[in-house]
Amino acid sequence: MNKQEVDLLREELEILMVERSSLLNVVGAAAVLVANTDPADLPPEAAEAADLLSRFVNGLPEETLKDALDAVHALVAVNV
C-alpha cells in the first residue's frame, strides 16, 4: 500500500468516526426519549413511531447502547 492509499484510508476512517459520534448522539437521545415517554400520552401515529424506535434501540448491542448513552450524558454535562 502506498502513502496516498494510506492517507485516503485515514481520511475515510476519520469521516466514519465523526459519523459514528453523531449517530451515537442521535441514538442516545432517542433512547432517553423512549425511556421517558409514556405511549398512552401519545397520539396513535406517534405511538407507532415510538414503538418502532424502541424496537430499534432495544435491538442494539449493549456496548453500542452504552456508548450512545455515555455520548448523550457527556453532551448534557457540557451544556449545563
Secondary structure as GFF3:
##gff-version 3
##sequence-region A 1 80
A	DSSP	alpha_helix	3	35	.	.	.	ID=ss1
A	DSSP	three_ten_helix	39	41	.	.	.	ID=ss2
A	DSSP	alpha_helix	44	58	.	.	.	ID=ss3
A	DSSP	alpha_helix	62	79	.	.	.	ID=ss4
###
